[in-house]
C-alpha cells in the first residue's frame, strides 16, 4: 500500500514545494470566501451536482468543509494523516454516489482558481512559476488519492460480483452433475427393464408365437444397443465430454422402428403404419441434418 511519502516522491513533491505552499497560506485565507463562491456557482450550475446541494443547511456545512480542505492545501505539512483525510473525502464521495467525473471537473475549477490567484498577486513570471508548480503538484496529489477511492470501490464490487458469480457457476455445475448422475442411474434402471422385455420377447418364441418373438426380440436388441450408446454418452458427459444429441435422436428412431415392426405384426390400420413411417422419415432427415452440422463444425473448428 502506498504511503504519503511514496506519492509525494512519484510527483517529485519536495520540501521546497511544501514551503512554497505554506507561504501561500495567508493569500488562500484571504480568498477562501471568493473560492467558495466560484466553486459553488460551478456546482450549482450542473444539475447532477446541484442535486446533492438542495438542502441549504447541508450546503452551508459543505461550504465550510470545502473551505477547510482548500486551506489545507497550503499547510506545508503533508503526512500520512493528510493522506487518510483525503481518503475519507474520496470515500464520502463514493458513498453518496457522486461520480468521479464531477470530482475531476470540480478539481479543475480549483486548479484554475489558484492559477488566476497567482497571476493576480505575483507579476514576476519566475516567482509565479515556482508557486504554480508547487500548487499544481498538491492539487494533482489530492485528485490522485481521491480518485483511488473510486478505483478501490470498483475493484471491491468486481471482486464481490466475481465471487458470487463463481459460487453460482460452481453450484450450477454441481447441480448439473447431480442431474446427469441421476440420469445415468435412471438409464441403468430402464436398461434392466429393456433386458426384461427382451427375455419376454424370447419367451414368445417358446410359446409358439415365433414371428412375433423374433421381430420383437430384434427390436428390443436395437433398443438395448442404443441404451448402451446413451449411457456411454452420459458417462462421457460426466467426465467432461460434450453432449451428443444424435444419440437421443437415435434412441427415438430405434424405438420407432420397433413400434413399426410390432404394428405390422398387429396388422394395425394402414393410416397408423403410414403415420409411423412418416415420423420415421422425418426423424431420419433430422438425424442426417444434425450429423452433417456436427461434421461441418468439427471441420471448421
C-alpha positions as CSV (number, residue, x, y, z in Angstrom):
1,X,0.0,0.0,0.0
2,X,1.3,3.5,-0.9
3,X,2.2,6.0,1.8
4,X,2.1,9.7,1.5
5,X,5.8,9.7,1.2
6,X,5.6,7.4,-1.8
7,X,3.0,9.5,-3.5
8,X,5.0,12.7,-2.9
9,X,8.1,11.0,-4.4
10,X,6.1,10.0,-7.5
11,X,5.1,13.6,-8.1
12,X,8.6,14.9,-7.3
13,X,7.0,16.9,-4.4
14,X,9.8,18.3,-2.4
15,X,10.2,20.1,0.9
16,X,10.8,23.3,-1.1
17,X,7.3,22.8,-2.7
18,X,5.8,22.4,0.8
19,X,7.4,25.6,1.9
20,X,6.2,27.5,-1.1
21,X,2.6,26.3,-0.4
22,X,3.0,27.3,3.2
23,X,3.9,30.8,2.1
24,X,0.7,31.0,0.1
25,X,-1.4,30.2,3.2
26,X,-2.2,33.9,4.0
27,X,-3.3,34.5,0.4
28,X,-5.5,31.4,0.5
29,X,-7.1,32.5,3.8
30,X,-7.8,36.0,2.3
31,X,-9.6,34.5,-0.7
32,X,-11.4,31.5,0.9
33,X,-14.8,33.1,0.5
34,X,-14.1,34.0,-3.1
35,X,-13.0,30.4,-3.8
36,X,-16.2,29.1,-2.2
37,X,-18.4,31.4,-4.2
38,X,-16.8,30.4,-7.5
39,X,-16.7,26.7,-6.5
40,X,-20.4,26.6,-5.6
41,X,-21.5,28.7,-8.6
42,X,-20.0,25.9,-10.6
43,X,-21.5,23.1,-8.6
44,X,-25.0,24.6,-8.6
45,X,-24.8,25.2,-12.3
46,X,-24.6,21.4,-13.0
47,X,-27.9,19.5,-12.4
48,X,-26.1,16.3,-11.3
49,X,-24.1,18.1,-8.6
50,X,-26.8,20.6,-7.7
51,X,-28.9,17.6,-6.7
52,X,-26.6,16.9,-3.8
53,X,-26.8,20.6,-2.6
54,X,-30.6,21.1,-2.5
55,X,-30.7,21.4,1.3
56,X,-29.5,24.9,2.3
57,X,-28.3,23.7,5.8
58,X,-26.2,20.9,4.2
59,X,-24.9,23.3,1.6
60,X,-23.6,25.7,4.2
61,X,-21.9,22.9,6.1
62,X,-20.3,21.6,3.0
63,X,-19.2,25.1,2.0
64,X,-17.2,25.4,5.3
65,X,-15.8,21.9,4.8
66,X,-14.6,22.8,1.3
67,X,-13.0,26.0,2.6
68,X,-11.1,24.0,5.2
69,X,-10.0,21.5,2.6
70,X,-8.9,24.4,0.4
71,X,-6.8,25.9,3.2
72,X,-5.3,22.5,4.0
73,X,-3.7,22.7,0.5
74,X,-1.4,25.3,1.9
75,X,-0.5,24.0,5.3
76,X,3.0,22.9,4.2
77,X,2.6,19.6,6.1
78,X,1.5,16.6,4.1
79,X,1.9,13.4,6.1
80,X,0.0,10.2,6.3
81,X,-2.7,11.9,8.4
82,X,-3.3,14.2,5.5
83,X,-3.3,11.2,3.2
84,X,-6.0,9.4,5.3
85,X,-8.1,12.6,5.4
86,X,-8.1,12.7,1.6
87,X,-9.0,9.0,1.5
88,X,-12.1,9.7,3.7
89,X,-13.1,12.6,1.4
90,X,-12.9,10.3,-1.6
91,X,-14.8,7.5,0.2
92,X,-17.6,10.0,1.2
93,X,-18.0,10.9,-2.5
94,X,-18.3,7.2,-3.4
95,X,-20.8,6.6,-0.5
96,X,-23.1,9.5,-1.6
97,X,-22.9,8.3,-5.2
98,X,-21.1,11.3,-6.7
99,X,-19.4,10.2,-10.0
100,X,-15.6,10.5,-10.3
101,X,-16.1,12.7,-13.4
102,X,-17.6,15.5,-11.3
103,X,-14.8,15.3,-8.7
104,X,-12.3,15.7,-11.5
105,X,-14.2,18.5,-13.1
106,X,-14.6,20.3,-9.7
107,X,-10.9,19.9,-9.0
108,X,-10.1,21.6,-12.3
109,X,-12.1,24.6,-11.1
110,X,-9.9,24.8,-8.0
111,X,-6.8,24.5,-10.2
112,X,-7.9,27.4,-12.4
113,X,-8.8,29.5,-9.4
114,X,-5.4,29.0,-7.8
115,X,-3.7,29.9,-11.1
116,X,-5.7,33.1,-11.5
117,X,-4.9,34.0,-7.9
118,X,-1.2,33.6,-8.5
119,X,-1.4,35.6,-11.7
120,X,-3.1,38.5,-9.8
121,X,-0.6,38.5,-7.0
122,X,2.7,37.5,-8.5
123,X,3.6,39.6,-11.6
124,X,7.1,38.2,-11.7
125,X,6.9,35.2,-14.0
126,X,9.8,33.2,-12.5
127,X,8.4,33.6,-8.9
128,X,4.8,32.8,-10.1
129,X,6.0,29.7,-11.9
130,X,7.6,28.2,-8.7
131,X,4.4,28.8,-6.8
132,X,2.2,27.4,-9.6
133,X,4.3,24.2,-10.0
134,X,4.0,23.5,-6.3
135,X,0.3,24.2,-6.3
136,X,-0.4,22.0,-9.3
137,X,1.5,19.2,-7.7
138,X,-0.6,19.3,-4.5
139,X,-3.8,19.5,-6.5
140,X,-2.8,16.5,-8.6
141,X,-1.9,14.6,-5.4
142,X,-5.3,15.4,-3.9
143,X,-7.0,14.2,-7.1
144,X,-4.9,11.1,-7.2
145,X,-5.8,10.0,-3.7
146,X,-9.5,10.8,-4.0
147,X,-9.7,9.0,-7.4
148,X,-8.1,5.9,-5.8
149,X,-11.2,5.6,-3.6
150,X,-13.3,5.2,-6.6
151,X,-11.0,2.6,-8.1
152,X,-10.9,0.6,-4.9
153,X,-14.7,0.7,-4.7
154,X,-15.0,-0.5,-8.3
155,X,-12.5,-3.3,-7.6
156,X,-14.4,-4.3,-4.5
157,X,-17.6,-4.5,-6.5
158,X,-15.9,-6.6,-9.2
159,X,-14.4,-8.9,-6.6
160,X,-17.7,-9.4,-4.9
161,X,-19.6,-9.9,-8.2
162,X,-17.0,-12.4,-9.4
163,X,-17.1,-14.3,-6.1
164,X,-20.9,-14.5,-6.3
165,X,-20.7,-15.4,-9.9
166,X,-18.1,-18.1,-9.3
167,X,-20.2,-19.6,-6.5
168,X,-23.3,-19.6,-8.6
169,X,-21.5,-21.3,-11.5
170,X,-20.0,-23.8,-9.2
171,X,-23.4,-24.6,-7.7
172,X,-24.9,-24.9,-11.1
173,X,-22.2,-27.2,-12.2
174,X,-22.7,-29.4,-9.2
175,X,-26.4,-29.4,-9.8
176,X,-26.0,-30.4,-13.4
177,X,-23.5,-33.1,-12.5
178,X,-26.0,-34.4,-10.0
179,X,-28.8,-34.5,-12.6
180,X,-26.5,-36.3,-15.1
181,X,-25.7,-38.8,-12.4
182,X,-29.4,-39.4,-11.7
183,X,-29.9,-39.8,-15.4
184,X,-27.2,-42.5,-15.7
185,X,-28.8,-44.3,-12.8
186,X,-32.2,-44.0,-14.4
187,X,-30.9,-45.2,-17.7
188,X,-29.4,-48.2,-16.0
189,X,-32.8,-49.0,-14.5
190,X,-34.5,-48.6,-17.8
191,X,-31.9,-50.8,-19.4
192,X,-32.7,-53.5,-17.0
193,X,-36.3,-53.1,-17.9
194,X,-35.4,-53.4,-21.6
195,X,-33.4,-56.6,-20.9
196,X,-36.6,-58.0,-19.2
197,X,-38.5,-57.0,-22.3
198,X,-36.0,-58.9,-24.4
199,X,-36.5,-62.0,-22.2
200,X,-40.3,-61.6,-22.6
201,X,-39.9,-61.4,-26.4
202,X,-37.8,-64.6,-26.4
203,X,-40.5,-66.3,-24.3
204,X,-43.0,-65.7,-27.2
205,X,-40.8,-68.0,-29.3
206,X,-41.1,-70.9,-26.9
207,X,-44.8,-70.3,-26.7
208,X,-45.3,-70.9,-30.4
209,X,-45.5,-67.2,-31.5
210,X,-42.2,-67.4,-33.3
211,X,-42.7,-64.5,-35.7
212,X,-43.7,-62.0,-33.0
213,X,-41.0,-63.3,-30.7
214,X,-38.2,-62.9,-33.3
215,X,-39.2,-59.5,-34.5
216,X,-39.9,-58.2,-31.0
217,X,-36.5,-59.5,-29.8
218,X,-34.7,-57.9,-32.8
219,X,-36.4,-54.6,-32.0
220,X,-35.6,-54.9,-28.3
221,X,-31.9,-55.7,-29.1
222,X,-31.8,-52.5,-31.1
223,X,-33.1,-50.6,-28.1
224,X,-30.5,-52.3,-25.8
225,X,-27.8,-51.3,-28.2
226,X,-29.0,-47.7,-28.2
227,X,-29.3,-47.7,-24.4
228,X,-25.7,-48.7,-24.2
229,X,-24.8,-45.8,-26.5
230,X,-27.0,-43.5,-24.5
231,X,-25.4,-44.5,-21.2
232,X,-21.9,-44.3,-22.7
233,X,-22.7,-40.7,-23.8
234,X,-23.9,-39.7,-20.4
235,X,-20.8,-41.2,-18.7
236,X,-18.6,-39.2,-21.1
237,X,-20.6,-36.1,-20.2
238,X,-20.0,-36.7,-16.5
239,X,-16.3,-36.9,-17.3
240,X,-16.4,-33.6,-19.0
241,X,-17.2,-34.6,-22.6
242,X,-19.6,-32.9,-25.0
243,X,-23.3,-33.7,-25.1
244,X,-24.2,-35.6,-28.3
245,X,-27.8,-35.0,-29.3
246,X,-27.5,-37.6,-32.1
247,X,-27.6,-40.4,-29.5
248,X,-31.0,-39.3,-28.2
249,X,-32.4,-39.0,-31.7
250,X,-31.1,-42.5,-32.5
251,X,-32.9,-43.9,-29.4
252,X,-36.2,-42.4,-30.7
253,X,-35.6,-43.8,-34.2
254,X,-34.8,-47.3,-32.9
255,X,-37.9,-47.2,-30.6
256,X,-40.0,-46.2,-33.6
257,X,-38.5,-49.0,-35.8
258,X,-39.5,-51.5,-33.1
259,X,-43.0,-50.0,-32.9
260,X,-43.3,-50.3,-36.7
261,X,-42.3,-54.0,-36.5
262,X,-44.9,-54.7,-33.8
263,X,-47.5,-52.6,-35.7
264,X,-47.0,-54.8,-38.7
265,X,-47.5,-57.9,-36.7
266,X,-50.6,-56.5,-35.1
267,X,-52.0,-55.6,-38.6
268,X,-52.7,-52.1,-37.5
269,X,-54.7,-49.8,-39.8
270,X,-52.8,-48.5,-42.8
271,X,-53.1,-44.9,-41.6
272,X,-51.3,-45.8,-38.4
273,X,-48.4,-47.5,-40.3
274,X,-48.2,-44.6,-42.7
275,X,-48.0,-42.2,-39.8
276,X,-45.3,-44.2,-38.1
277,X,-43.3,-44.4,-41.4
278,X,-43.7,-40.7,-42.0
279,X,-42.5,-39.9,-38.5
280,X,-39.5,-42.3,-39.0
281,X,-38.7,-40.4,-42.3
282,X,-38.8,-37.0,-40.6
283,X,-36.6,-38.3,-37.7
284,X,-34.2,-39.7,-40.3
285,X,-33.9,-36.3,-42.0
286,X,-33.4,-34.6,-38.6
287,X,-30.6,-37.1,-37.8
288,X,-28.9,-36.5,-41.1
289,X,-29.0,-32.7,-40.8
290,X,-27.7,-32.8,-37.2
291,X,-24.9,-35.2,-38.1
292,X,-24.0,-33.1,-41.1
293,X,-23.9,-29.9,-39.0
294,X,-21.7,-31.6,-36.4
295,X,-19.3,-32.8,-39.1
296,X,-19.0,-29.3,-40.6
297,X,-18.5,-27.8,-37.2
298,X,-15.7,-30.3,-36.4
299,X,-14.0,-29.5,-39.8
300,X,-14.2,-25.7,-39.3
301,X,-13.2,-26.0,-35.7
